[in-house]
């Protein structure tokens, strides 16, 4: 474990994945308040919407495999992190200028769909780093994901539950951190990973 933690590339990639989970947990912890309290959606409709977003994550997780022969995992992560950040910023902007339920539903679905892609891609890249101790890698990855996700959940609640702006800000911050961390990793990647 200590050997793994001394590898800066591994640590950065684990944190990238952890903050992506932080974005997901921000959505999970706030979604019922956003849709039921703020938009006054009934329980049945919220349940259906929540299920659709879950399906979106599952579909997103399958997409990288379809693109693997044409686009490298590194390139996919760079692009999807950027597009997720733009989507999250769009969610923030919608609160100020539109505040419309269908637009919010679409932006959140697009966000969680991209989360699904990123979960698959970051896990694959981390597990393919050619480091020994795959059990330790998996344990530290799971720890980072659940720890950061667990921290973000109450933070979103503290920021307020009467609007979706705290959720949008939290997702944007998490994805922004992931994007910046990932770009620093890419500056030092080896030829074999390009």
N, C-alpha and C positions, 0 to 999 in steps of 0.2 A: 504493500500500500504506500509506504513512504517513498519507494522508488518511483512509483507512478506519480506521486504528488510533486516530485522533483522535476518532472517533465513538463515544461511550461506549455508546450503545444497541446499536450493531453489535457492539462488543467483548463486552458482557455476553451478548448472544444467542449469539455464537460460543462463549463459555465455557460457557453453558448446554448447548449441543450437545456440547461437548468433554467435560464431566463425565458426560453421559449415556453417551457412548462409554466413559468410564472405568469406569462401572458394567458395561457389556457386556464389556469386556476383563477385568474382575475375574472375571466368570462364566467366560469362555472359558479364562483361565489356570488357574483353580482346579477346573473341573468334573471333569476326569479324576481328580484326586486325591480329590475329594469322593466321587464315585460309585464309583470303582474301589478306592481305598485304604480310605476310611472306611466306605462301605456295601458293599464287596466285590462290586460288580457286575461280571459278566464283560464281556469286550471287545465281544462281539456285542450284548449288551443296552445297553451304554453307547453304542455306535455308533448304535443305533436311537433311543435317547433324545436323543442329540445332534442327530440328523437331525430329530426331531420338534420340538425347540426351534428349529431353523433354520426349519422350516416355520411355526412360531408367529410368528417375527419377520417372515416374508414376509406372512403373513395380517394381522398387526398393521399393517404398512406400507400395506396397502390400505384399511383401515377409515376413516382420515380423509377419503378421497375420497368415501366413501359418506355421510358425515355433513356434508360441506362446505356443502350447501344449507340445512341446519338449524342447525348450530352453527359459530360462527366458529373459525378456527384458534387464535386467542388463548385462547378459552374452552376448547377441547379440550386445549391444552397445559397450562393451569392445572389442569384436572381430572385429566388423566392423570399429570402430575407428582405431584399429591397422592395419587392412588390407588397409584402405583408406590412412593412413599415408605411408605405404609401396608403394602403387600405386603412390602417389604424389611424393615420393622420386624417384621412377622409372621414372616419367615424367621429373624430373630434370636431372637424369642421361642420359636419352635419348637425351637431348640437347647436352650434352658433347660428347657422344660416337656414337650415331646413327643418330639423326636428320632426321627421316624418317616419312613421312606423315601418312601412314597406322598405324604405331606404336603409333604415337601421337593420332590419332583418337581413337584407341582401348583403350589407357590409360585414355583418357578423358571420353570416354563412361563408362568405369569401375568406374571411380571416381564419375561421376554424378549419376550412378546407386546406388552406395553406399551412396551418399548424400540422395537419396530418402529413403533408409532404415533408415538412421539416423534421418531424419525429423520426420518420424512416431514414431520411438522408443523414441526419447528424449521428444517429445510432450506427449506421453503416460505416460512416467515415471514422468514427471513434473506434469501433471494433476492428477496423482494418488498418490500424496504425502500426501493426507488426510488433506490438508490445507484448511481453510475456504476462501471464497472470490474467487471463480473460475473466476469471471469477472476480478478481479485484476491480477490474475495469467496469464490469457490470454493476458491482456493488457501489462504487463511487459515483457512477452515472446515475443510478437510481437515487442515491442519497442527495445529490445535487438537485435533481429534478423535483423530488418531494420536499426538500428543505426550502428551496426558493419558492416553489408553488405554495407551500404552507405559510411562508412569510407574507406573500403577496395577498393571500385571501383576506386576512384581517385588515391589512392596509387599505384595501378597496372599501371595506365596510366602514372604517374610520373616516374615510374621505367623504362618505355620504351615500345613502341608499335611495334618495328621492330623485335622482337623475342618473343618466347613463354616462355622464362626463367622467366621473372617477374611474369607471371601468375602461373607458376609451383611453384615458391618460395612462393608466396602469399598463394596459396592453402596449401602448406606444413606447413607453419607457423601457419595458422589458425587451421588446423587439429591437429598439434602438441600441440598447446595450449589447444584445446578441450580435447585431450587425457590425457594430464597431469592433467587438472582440474578434469576430470571424475575419474581418478585414486585416487585422494585425497578424492573425495566424497565416493568412494567405501570402503575406509579404515574405514569409520565411519558409514556404513550402518547398519540398524537394522536387526534382525533375520528374520522378516517378509518380507524383501525385497531381501533376498538371493535366 
